[in-house]
Amino acid sequence: MASQSTEVPENPKAGTGARSDGLSWSAKIIVLAGGPMIALAFGAILPVLPQIERALSHGPSDSFLIKQLIGVVGLSVVIGAPLAGFLIDRIGVRTIVMVGCAVLCIAGTAGLYVSNIPVLVGSRLLVGAAAAAIDTTSVAIVNTRLEGNERAKWNGLHIALAMLTAIVLQPIVGYIAELSWRAPFALYALALPIGVLGAFGLDGQRPRERTATAAGKAKAVPFLDWFPFRYAVLALIIGIITYLPTIYGPFLMTERGASTPAAISFVLMGVSAIGGGMSMLYGRVLRDLSINATFVVALTLAAVGMLIASVASGFTGVTIGLLVFGFGLGWFFPNIMTGLAECVAQDQQGRAVGLVRTMHDLAAPLCLVLVEPLAKRFGPVSAVMTSFSLACALIAFFALEMMLRKRVAAE
């Protein structure tokens, strides 16, 4: 039986059978579109929920279901990512992009003509699953068709555009919603041209066929032997580190003197903008740093920011801390996906990306369950300090591992 490698690679240039001849222009557009599809799934109707409630709610249960128009998206994202990862390795990326975009377009635009609340909630389940499938597929395209710095560059750009889309989406939705509460649902039609592009711009070859073409007939390896479980755990912990300051940051800002929701909104926009900018630089960073070293730098920046926010006595100090946190935030996810790509074979990339993405998304509900009792007793600063402590633990872990590797190499 093949032994499982659980080490985080020190050099992202290690080969996994991926092509190094670059992406076609259509593949590049699909890669860049994957992140915005997730942002669209969550954010396209968020500002109009009160209007939907006024228009369609006729009882207490209706009010709850309308709030679930957002809640069920998170649930279905957790389902859609691993499902897409499983299918990518079997039917190829073109089919997933085509079907995912078609489902996202049809289910997403349901709000233009559907007034039945349970049916709308059902359509939102499909929206989340389809968006997750498109996003997972876009990362799998990068990890199976690129290597080295090009892989790191496009993973960074993928996350950067997702974060920047989240910034500009809300004012756009607010403007469109002036027409009608149904109007923002039309934004999901943007998935249609992406699906058409996938149909004509991507090849239908499966990752397994790529591997077989390059290295002969591949021998099936049991899942437990090849899957890097370390990355699943790492994605969960880093997800918690990411979400805790994001969720509890507004409460901490309010406690420390934020005067209006608009002030909080501008700070969060700043965090996302900085994170997106850092993601754009990720490919350049990996020319000089290893995967482990990048984790150390990113986690250190995030930890310093969380510490500043936690000890600050006023709103200005919390703002500075959260903005510093944004500098580390931008490298978290692309570094996970780039490192993951070097740990698995090409015909395993889809499943690996899907499952690791799921663990990262599970962090949001999990951290709330675990930390909310602590936050209720000691305030939002306790949640931010919990994230700080986890970041420090990972910094120590990666730093120690790097030292041990250097010692072994020296011997």
N, C-alpha and C positions, 0 to 999 in steps of 0.2 A: 504493500500500500504506500501511496505517496505520502511523504511527510508534509505537514502543514507549516508554512512559514508565517510567523507572526511578527516578524520584525518590520518596523517602519524603515523603508529604504533610505539610505543616506544620500543617494544620488538619483534624481528623477530621470536620468538618461538610461537607466536599465531597461532593456528591451522586453516587450511582452508580445511581440508579433505585430504591433501596430504599424501602420504605414507612416512614413515620414515625408510623403510628397505633398502634404498640405490638403486643405479642404477645398472643394469646389465652391463657387460663389453661392450656390443654392444651399449647400450644407452649412456655410457660414451664417446665412440668414436664419436658418432653422435653429442653429445653436444659440444665436443671440435672441431668438424669439421665445425660447423655452422658459427662461426666467420670467419675462413679462406675462406669460400665460398664467403662471402661478399668482403673480401680483393681481392680474385681472380677475382671477377666480375669487380671491378674497375681497378685493377693494372696489370692484366696479359698481356694486350696489350698496356699499356700506353707508354712504351719506344719505341715501333715500329710504332707509329702513323706517324712520318715523312717518314718512309720507305713505309708504306701503301699509303701515299699520292703520293710518287714518282711512285709507281707501278700502282695505279688505278685512280688517279685524271687526268681528261681530261678537266676540266673547273672550273670556280669559285664556282659553286654550289657543285661540287664534293669535293672540298677542305673543304667547310663548313660541308658537310655530314660526312666526315671522322672524323672531330673533334667531331661530335655527336655520334660517336661510344662509347665515354665515357659519353657524356652528357645525352643520353637517358637512360643510366643505372641508374643514380640518379633518374630520373622520374619514371622508372618502379619499383625501390625499394620502393618508396612511395606508389605505388599501390599494390605491392606484399605482403607487410607486413600485412596490415589489411585484405586482402583477405585470406591469410593463417590463420590468427587469427580467422576469421569467420568460416572457414572450419574445423579447428582443433576441435572445440567444437561439430562438427556434424559428421565428418567422421573419426576422430582419427589421431594420429600423423604418424602412419605407412604409410598410403596412401599418406599423404603430402610429407613425405621424399622420398618415391619411385617415385612419379610423379615429384617432384621438381628436384631430382637428374637426372632423365631421361631427362627432358627438358634442364637442365643446360648442360648436356653432349652433347646432340644433337645440341642445339642452339649455345653453346660455341665453339664447334669444327667446326662450319660452315666455319670459315675463312680458314680452311685447303683446301677447294675446291670451295668456292664461290668467285667470282670476281665482282659480281654485287653489287655496293655500297648500293642502297636502300634495297636490300635483307639483306645485312650485318647489316645495321642499324636496320631492323626489328628483326633480330636474337638477337641483343644486348638488345632490349626491353625484350625479353623472358629471356635472361641471368639475367638481374637485378631482374625481378619478381621472377624467380626461386631461385636465391641466397637469396633474402629476405625471401621467404617462408621457405627455409631450416633453416635460421638463427632464424626466429621467432619460428619455431617448436622446435628447440633445446632449446631455453629459456623456452618454454611451457613445455617441458619434465622435466626440472629442477623444475619449479614452481608447477607442478601437482604431482610430484612423490617424492619430498624431502621436508623437512621443517627444520626450525631452522638453525643451523650453517652449516649443510650439504648443504642446499639450497644456503646460502651465499657463501660457498666455491666454488661450481660449477658455480655459476653466475660469480664469480671473475675469475675462470680459463677460462671460455668461452671468456670473454673479453680480458684476458691476451694473449691467443693464437691468437686472431684476431689481436691485436696490434703487436705482435712479428712477425706474418706472413707478415704484411705489410712491416716490416723492411727487411726481408730476400728475399722477392719476387722480388724486383727490380734487384738486381745483378744476380739472377737466370734467370730472363727473359732476361736480357742483354746478358748473356752467350748463351742462347738458340737461341736468335735472330741472332747470328752470322751465324747460319745455313741458315735461311730464315726468312722473315717477317711473313710467315705463321706458323712457328714452335711454337711460344708461344700459339697459339690457341689450341694446343694439350694438354695443361695443364688442360683444362676443362674436359678432360676424367677422371680426378681424382674424379669427382663426381659419376662416375659409381660404383666403389666399395662401396661408402657410401650408395648409393641406394640399392645395393644388401644386405648390412649389415642391413639396415632398414627393408627390406622385410622379412628377416629371423630372425632378432634379436629383433624386437619390436612386442609387442602384438597389436592386432587390436581393442582393447577396447577403446571406446570413453570416454572423461572426464565425460560426462553426465552419462554414464553407471557406471563409478567408483563411482560417487556421489550417484546414485540410489542404488548401491550395499551396500554402507556404511551406508546410512541414509534413505533408502526407496525412494519412488518416489518423485523427486524434483518438487516443484511448480515453474512454470515459473515466473520470475520477470522481469518487463519492464526494458529495457536498461537504461533509464534515472534514474531509481531508484537505480541501483547497480553500474554503472560505476563511478569510482573515477576521476572526471574531474580535480580535483586538480593535479593529477599525469600527466595528459596530459599537463597542463599549466607548471608544473615543468619541464617536459621533454623538452618542447620547450625552456624555459629560460636557462636551463643547456646546451642544445644544442647550443644556441647562445654563452654562456660563453665558450664552448669548441671550436667552430669553428672560432670565431673572432681572437684569438691569433694564431691559426693554419694557417688561410688564410693570415692574415696581418703580421704575424711574419717575414716571409722572406723579406717583403718590409721594415720593421723596421730594420732588420739586415743590409740590403743593405744601408739604409740611415745612419746607425751608423758605417759603415766602413767594412762590410763584403767584402772580397777581391774577392772571387770566388763562383760560385754556389756550388762547392763541400763543402765549409765551411758551407754554409747554410744547405746542405743536411745532413752533419754529426750532426749538432745541432738538426735537426728535428728527425733524427734517435735516438739521445740521449733522446729526449722527449718521443718518443714512447717506447723506452726500459725501461725508468723509469716508465712510466705509466703501461706497461705490468707487470713489477715487483711488483708494488703496487697492481695491480689487483690480482696477485697470493696470496698476503697477506690478501686479503679482508675478507675471511672466518675467519681468526684468529682475525681480528680487531673486528668483530661483536660479539665475545665472551665477550668483555668488554664494547663495546659502543652500544648505541641504534642507530636506523636508523637516527633519528634527529641529534644526536651527531656526527655521522659519516659524515653527510652532512656538519655540522659546521666545522669539522676538514678539510675535503677535500676542501671545498670552501675557508677556511682561507689560506691553503697552496697555492691554485691557485691564490688567490687575492694577497698574498705577492709576488709571482713570477711575476705577471703582473705589480705590482707596481714597482718592481726592474727593469723590462724591460723597463717600461715607463720613468723612471727618469734617467736611465743610459745614460751616454754621449758617450759610445763607444760600439763596438761590443762585447767585453768581458762581460760587464755588462748586455747587452741584452741576451747573451747566458746563463748567470747564472740565470737570471730571468725566462727564458723559461724552463730551466731545473727544477727549483723549481716548476713552474706551472705543470710540468709533475707529480710531487708527488701527487698533488690533482686530476689530471685528471683520474688516474687509478681507483678511487673509485666512480666516478660519475655514470656511467651506471649500474654497478652491484648493487649499492645501490638503484637506482630507481627501478630496476626489483625485487629486494628482498623485498623492501617495498611494491611495487604494489601487489606482491603475497599474502601478508597478508590482503589486503583490499577486495579481491573478492573470491567468491566460486570457487571450482575446475572446475566446468563446465563453468566458465566465464573466465578462465585464458587465453585461446587462443585469444579471442577477445580483452581482456585488453592488453595483450602483443603486439598484432599487432597494435592496435591504438596508444598506447603510443610510440612504436617504430617509427611509422609514424610521430608523432609530433616531435620526436627528429631529424629525418632525414630532416624534413621540415625546421629546423632551419638554415641549410646551405644556401639555396637560399634566405630565408627570411632575414637573417642578412645582406647579401650582398645588397639587395634592400634598407634596412633601413639605413645602415651605410656607404655605398659607397659615397654618397654625402658629408657626414661629413669627410670621409677620404681624399677625393679630395681637400677639403678646408683646413683642418688642418693637414693632413699627417696621416700615418698609426698609429702613437701613439694615435690618437683620437679613433680609433677602439679598440685598446687594453684597453684604459681607459674606454670605454663603457662597455666592458666585466668586467673589474674590478668593476665598479659601480654596475652592476647587481649582481655580486658575493657578494659584501658588503650588498646589499639589502636583499639577501636570507639569509646571515649569521645573520643579525639582526632579520629577520622573524623567523628563526628556534630557535635562542637563546631566543627570547621573548616567543615563544610558549612553550619551555621547562620550562621557569621560571613560566609561568602561570599554567602549569600542576603540577609543584611541589607545588605551592601555593594551588591549589585546593585539591591535595592529602593531604596536611598538615591540611586543614580545615576539 
